[in-house]
């Protein structure tokens, strides 16, 4: 067990980055730096460190977010960067950090919590449940040849597009449960630390007006589509965007990987590919739980399908 768990001091952040770089070798150090330095919601009291013999031996970050539950915004806490120093593993550090984080979220009025993990069993013991969404993999060459109407022009996103794309996103998530509410600032923040390297944000236009978008990035296990949304009556733009993502994946010789809400136009487009495989056992599933004792919130959060994108991964 750690000697103490407390908020990190700013001078300890380099040691935190060292720890995360060691714990997550698949993610470059700049990602963790950007998650901290370029996230306007970051507060030191959300950065919890476990101290052993005066040194940082473990870390967990609470990401302050707003989540829609039946269309109503509620305070939410995303959990990320859970790590213990190699010589401190097996001593209950991660469990102690998570229990502290849950208590911190409760004290600060956060009603629900979510995370992504490759070790779901650990978090199930702490009250989280797996949110099962369709996970797709497909051949990039076939995706690049996705048939579409040709009515839409696809291009790279520019800074001017953010208000329009944000409006499309907000309309798409209205009334649902699980989506993260975004502002223009948090949208721009995420572009720094999502590391959309090798991918990017594609926009589909009709008569010069943006009507849909898709975000993707390269990962070690494939070219990952982070999200795709379209304005009403423009579902036909999604196959055009999928073709653009397929071409980008083909450039990097990667398979296309997608975690998408069921019955979404992106899921429909993926299912049309002959090479696609589909499962609900995602490599890094989303997990969620309520923080407060509220039967109505429990029912909404546990019984309704959660509408969530990989771009809200923390």
Long-range contacts (C-beta under 8 A, 24 or more apart in sequence): 1-91, 1-92, 1-93, 1-96, 2-50, 2-51, 2-52, 2-57, 2-58, 2-88, 2-91, 2-92, 2-93, 2-96, 2-97, 3-51, 3-52, 3-53, 4-50, 4-51, 5-48, 5-49, 5-50, 5-51, 5-96, 5-97, 5-100, 6-48, 6-49, 6-51, 7-44, 7-45, 7-46, 7-47, 7-48, 7-49, 8-44, 8-47, 8-48, 8-49, 8-56, 8-59, 9-44, 10-44, 12-49, 12-56, 13-47, 15-55, 15-56, 16-47, 16-49, 16-56, 16-59, 19-56, 19-58, 19-59, 19-83, 19-85, 20-59, 20-81, 20-83, 22-83, 22-85, 22-86, 23-83, 23-84, 24-81, 24-83, 26-220, 28-195, 30-195, 31-193, 31-195, 32-81, 34-192, 34-193, 34-195, 35-61, 35-80, 35-81, 35-193, 35-314, 36-61, 38-189, 38-192, 38-193, 39-63, 39-189, 39-192, 39-193, 40-185, 40-186, 40-189, 41-65, 41-186, 41-189, 45-104, 46-104, 48-97, 48-100, 48-101, 48-104, 50-84, 50-88, 50-93, 50-96, 50-97, 52-85, 52-88, 52-91, 52-93, 55-85, 56-85, 57-84, 57-85, 57-87, 57-88, 57-93, 58-83, 58-84, 58-85, 58-88, 58-93, 58-94, 58-96, 58-97, 59-83, 59-97, 60-94, 60-97, 60-98, 60-100, 60-101, 61-314, 62-101, 62-104, 62-105, 62-110, 63-314, 64-108, 64-110, 65-180, 65-181, 65-312, 65-314, 66-180, 66-181, 67-112, 67-114, 67-178, 67-179, 67-180, 67-181, 68-173, 68-174, 68-175, 68-176, 68-177, 68-178, 68-179, 68-180, 68-181, 69-111, 69-112, 69-177, 69-178, 69-297, 69-300, 69-301, 70-175, 70-176, 70-177, 70-300, 70-304, 71-174, 71-175, 71-176, 71-177, 73-181, 74-111, 74-112, 74-297, 75-108, 75-109, 75-110, 75-111, 76-110, 76-111, 76-112, 76-113, 76-114, 76-180, 77-101, 77-105, 77-108, 77-110, 77-112, 77-113, 77-114, 77-291, 78-113, 78-114, 78-115, 78-312, 78-314, 79-113, 79-114, 79-115, 79-314, 80-115, 80-116, 80-314, 94-122, 95-126, 98-123, 98-126, 99-126, 102-126, 102-127, 102-291, 105-291, 106-291, 106-292, 110-291, 111-290, 111-291, 111-292, 111-294, 111-297, 112-288, 112-289, 112-290, 112-291, 112-297, 112-301, 113-288, 113-289, 113-290, 113-291, 114-286, 114-287, 114-288, 114-289, 114-308, 115-286, 115-287, 115-288, 115-314, 116-284, 116-285, 116-286, 116-287, 116-313, 116-314, 117-284, 117-285, 117-287, 118-283, 118-284, 120-285, 120-287, 123-287, 124-287, 126-289, 127-289, 128-287, 128-288, 128-289, 129-287, 129-288, 129-289, 129-302, 130-285, 130-286, 130-287, 131-178, 131-285, 131-286, 131-287, 131-288, 131-306, 131-308, 132-280, 132-281, 132-282, 132-285, 133-259, 133-260, 133-261, 133-262, 133-280, 133-282, 133-285, 133-286, 133-306, 133-308, 134-259, 134-260, 134-261, 134-262, 134-267, 134-270, 134-278, 134-279, 134-280, 135-257, 135-258, 135-259, 135-278, 135-279, 135-280, 135-281, 135-282, 135-283, 136-256, 136-257, 136-258, 136-259, 136-260, 136-267, 136-270, 136-271, 136-276, 136-277, 136-278, 137-222, 137-255, 137-256, 137-257, 137-258, 137-276, 137-277, 138-255, 138-256, 138-258, 138-270, 138-273, 138-275, 138-276, 138-277, 139-255, 139-256, 139-273, 139-275, 140-223, 140-246, 140-247, 140-249, 140-250, 140-253, 140-254, 140-255, 140-256, 141-246, 141-250, 142-246, 142-273, 142-274, 142-275, 143-242, 143-243, 143-245, 143-246, 143-249, 143-256, 143-273, 144-243, 144-246, 144-247, 144-249, 144-250, 145-243, 145-246, 146-239, 146-240, 146-242, 146-243, 146-246, 146-269, 146-272, 146-273, 147-239, 148-236, 148-239, 148-240, 148-243, 149-236, 149-239, 149-240, 150-240, 151-206, 151-236, 152-204, 152-205, 152-206, 152-211, 152-212, 152-234, 152-236, 152-237, 152-240, 153-204, 153-205, 153-206, 154-202, 154-203, 154-204, 154-205, 154-240, 154-241, 154-243, 154-244, 155-202, 155-203, 155-205, 156-200, 156-201, 156-202, 156-203, 157-200, 157-201, 157-202, 157-203, 157-213, 161-201, 161-203, 161-210, 161-213, 162-187, 162-188, 164-210, 165-201, 165-203, 165-210, 165-213, 165-229, 168-210, 168-211, 168-212, 168-213, 168-229, 168-230, 168-231, 169-229, 171-231, 171-232, 172-229, 172-230, 173-307, 176-307, 177-300, 177-301, 177-304, 177-305, 177-306, 177-307, 178-288, 178-304, 178-305, 178-306, 178-307, 178-308, 179-307, 179-308, 179-309, 179-312, 180-308, 180-312, 190-311, 194-226, 194-311, 194-313, 196-226, 198-223, 198-248, 198-252, 199-223, 199-224, 199-226, 199-245, 199-248, 200-248, 202-241, 202-244, 202-245, 204-230, 204-234, 204-237, 204-238, 204-240, 204-241, 206-234, 206-237, 211-237, 212-237, 212-238, 212-241, 213-241, 214-238, 214-241, 214-242, 214-244, 214-245, 214-266, 215-311, 216-245, 216-248, 216-249, 218-252, 218-254, 219-257, 221-257, 221-283, 222-249, 222-254, 222-255, 222-256, 222-257, 223-248, 223-249, 223-252, 223-254, 223-255, 223-256, 223-257, 224-257, 224-258, 224-310, 225-256, 225-257, 225-258, 225-260, 225-266, 225-310, 226-309, 226-310, 226-311, 226-313, 227-309, 227-310, 227-311, 228-260, 228-264, 228-265, 228-266, 230-265, 235-265, 235-268, 238-265, 238-266, 238-268, 238-269, 239-269, 239-272, 242-266, 242-269, 242-270, 259-310, 261-305, 261-307, 261-308, 261-309, 262-305, 284-313
